[in-house]
Amino acid sequence: MMSINARLLLSASLVLVAFLSFTGYALDRAFTDSGIVAIKERLQTEIFSLLAAADSDDIHTLTMPGTLPDLRLSTPASGLYAEIISDQGKVIWRSGSMLGIKIPFSPIDVKGEPRFTEVVADNGTQLYTLGLSVVWEVAPFIVRGYTFYVAETKEHFENQRKRFRKSLAMWLGAAVIALLMVQAIILRWGLTPLRKVASEVADIEAGRKTELSANYPQEIELLATNLNVLIRSSNSHLKRYRNALGDLAHSLKTPLAVLRNLVNSDGLPEGTKKTVYDQIKRLDKTVEYQLQKAVASGRKALAAPISIEKVAQKLLNTFRKVYVDKQIDFKLNIDPDIKFIGDEGDLMELLGNLMDNACKWCRNKVKVSVFATDGMLTILVEDDGPGIAQEEQEAILKRGVRGDSQVEGHGIGMAVVRNLVEEVYKGKLTIEKSVLGGAEIAVILAW
């Protein structure tokens, strides 16, 4: 999932780009509109200059001087053109700049009101035109109508607009880059407390810290406080729970011992003794199984991962002493970097039961291997004993069932392992034949 920093940076960047794009469009429109207004005013000034320069001859015909105020009107293909047409549609005068070009000026119906249009000349040149229809008094009591037209090519304005757009794009692009950099710095600074929380949580999981520090901004302070309360409460609850279970175990073992002693006395018939002894034994097994089952913690939030290799080595040292007479050849094939995500007591219970069973049944070889591949953790415990027949594999996982009644034990170890693996950690437990010749117990957990 995308990080908060990336989400904020992406969303803010999209908003920024959209805003600056709209700003660029608005500035471009403003430049274009102001440029069109300037062209209208410039063409209108040219018409007024023509009106000022116009005169009439002896036969009351409108005439224009040979030298015009704007020299471009006298220069062919200068980009500025002018024409005067009478009310009868006759061309009275054309500027020298219109040599070789014909412009389709639009007719004007209303006198005194300038009309601004865009047209295309016969040679394909695009032009802005302005026309003004006037009534001219060529002599006392003699008036005639004329329409003055002025045209200017769009090329000059389009070049200006291109230069403006290029400059605008460059400056807006620079602004986008600068603002994105500033925005990234601000976001990084603003999200520092969240990164600190994540770092401290990682430290807690790794066992380097026990709780979050208290120095956080107001928005995160409550979260940090509640997490600390949750961690303390979880640890305290687990400690009280285990203490209570220990007290319960101690309280139950004493009455059971007393009952066992009474059974061994001479006051009861042999048949009764056997029945009571069997029930006491059954009760003892049940209590031990339920206590071991209940103490299983499973995966805990914010718990430090456990080194499987260290736990296995600790158990190996213990079993060397317990089974010193068998001179067992132990082999550990465990990468020190592979960790167990869960409670250390659960790992001790799981590995301890499997290794204890392997030690009981082996001839002289026990091997413990741990692999982590494709998100799965596999724990293999093998021995060179007689193995477990396929028809006995399901039964041996049940509480109180032992592979051989001559072997010491209560028959609850494998049941505890099965409960831990399948119910507490939602994993899988399998029994196969080992390459060593005995049993191979595999525990597969999500990693």
Steps between C-alpha positions, in 0.01 A plus 500: 500500500622850419655685796334804659789720387463378140122546510524856632778587259311354203167665586661837579703479179190429293320796660806720446538399135127549439507842668806619309355362175183699561714802590698460178180472297354809670818703439508386138139604452568833669801561275300405190205721595724795583691446174174503298393820675837657420463399133151654484629824651798503263282443193258762618788745532601419142144575379498827685835587335352422158196713577729786599708466182201468261387796287271568202587628152324745274247246384414417861678166497685371806876502455794383707848660510793324343686482831309332782559538873594129534767404249396134518189589302726600210723191520380185317443194718578700814223330698289817534237567233227759440214551256218753453172399334207722406140426589455374147766235563761664286860491620604863543851438629737220593825523684823418319555211739203313341690452176437142388261413781124499520322517835128409531394780737158450658231756420386738780133593535509742794668835460747610767538160667834323439485132416786265590532171311749230405536417129728307267654672197511338159861393560405323823622770739292525818406855592330706766283769339320806628244689293332833567219643286481883500309781329741741332408861415699554184346847441236717663173312493664211317559182702613159397548171684832323525624195686858499624663159545830422669650151527800355682648151471459262795857382466649770720248440778535121474878530534454714808257247645739211431782682677270575793380139522858371490605739774187420702556123470862540606417706808202287598708185455770647722233595753358145494843346563580747777161457667520120476841506667375730775188285536709182531715663769191619689334158478816326616527737794127472579499118491815461710296412815327215313834364383620526859199294617573234236868492599420466870243226433770314303736546798234357733448199271877447487521519879711818505229702676207420725266788406461815292654827613276782618636783286242517217282770344149547633340311210708184564546529875172322575590216262842453663348511848234243413758270340711516814196424713418205272855363524511534881154350535585206272821421685336539839203285400724224366711508817194481728353222284812289519539561871140394554556184296812421699312545823221279369749228402660515843162490674384197301816295530492489881144354529580253223811386686297453816240294314774293340647424844159400634451261213830333586387443861357166616153626581345457154419182304729430203223555246413839649864596520549435128189695404591800717864489386398498133270797552771692690743427218246612243429818698874570530544465122200720430619774734851499352368506143253782562760706686750465215227574247376806685846650550560516122512865403514495121614797300497824695495849355824694546686188619869456422578209261669201666822340380412136431866399493561631855190326642590174325858519631373560854270196477777290345727573797220397736424173321870408486492492880161327527591225252869483578485117509385478136796706370273664242661654190312832464511703178355850458445635150362846580585837347556748789315769302173304494268630771183368661217754507320415820550428868830351619316270741297361211817433300660331802188285547479406133869423442542351847224243452618404151865467603407314819296247302784461250747441785271239657455301181834543325783253503774761505420771234275807517495775238320836516469707179328833435427652158328820392378511139211666316362658816486166685705387802571126518636327810615135456590272790637159395632193679636157411252308717233251394281771351120533520276274299253680273197352677632636832581852384154652562454316830837611640396865464210449736531584867610212721609268220861375509684308234621248756376461857848389604639844417467751781256791448143613525418484130407869478813648338394449139148615580641823643716543188201442275293753694777760478558447130146462369283698743728772638722570197268370226775283353533139392653193671606192299666168581717327241783247489843660544802429283667409831264205524268627774227761517504843339268752667444812285349823631402751229408855603434825317813720516 
